[in-house]
Amino acid sequence: MEIKKFSSPPLFLADNLALDFINTEYGVGDDRHDCFDDDRSVIAWLETAGVVPEGVEAPPELLAEARQFRDAARAVVHAAMKSSEADLTVINRILERGRPETRLTWDQDAQRYRVDVRSGADSPAGLLWPVADALVKLVTDEKFEYVRQCEAHNCILLFHDLSKSHRRRWCSMATCGNRMKVAAFRNRKGS
């Protein structure tokens, strides 16, 4: 079994699959990190996210498709946050080409009908479809208003604030939240 290695560790702190996917590229300037550096790293992220089972082979061009989709998804989320329009070409292409095939079948052993769903794990769109589906559900949900960008300086991460009070300000209290609180404390003590 191949060990999963990421050149930059993935962050799962957004409380939403689509936002976690967007957050696979994080940081600014020289501190910019991309969790996707080859097809296998995309598969590793999808496995870690629970979207695909372990052992799925990466189809050709997965990295290019994942990066293009991530950029389009980020643009759509930012546009939705501003109540404006964005280019939906890439997202709609993945939704169309990657849609799982659903069939009604007869299960002879159980003597009953069942739903058989087959995903297109042999194509980039098929592997990315669950993330595109999560994105569609996110931007069309009435709770989209609780999607936020971290308030920490130099942090571009997005998250879905599902807290009861909807007052979450940082992508992670352990990292950005702590850093910002320490900075505020030092500013108060210094003045």
Secondary structure as UniProt FT lines:
FT   HELIX           17..22
FT   TURN            23..24
FT   STRAND          25..26
FT   HELIX           29..31
FT   STRAND          33..34
FT   HELIX           39..48
FT   TURN            49..50
FT   TURN            54..55
FT   TURN            60..61
FT   HELIX           62..81
FT   TURN            82..83
FT   HELIX           89..98
FT   STRAND          101..107
FT   TURN            108..111
FT   STRAND          112..118
FT   TURN            121..122
FT   HELIX           124..140
FT   HELIX           142..146
FT   STRAND          147..149
FT   TURN            153..154
FT   STRAND          158..160
FT   HELIX           173..177
FT   HELIX           178..190
//
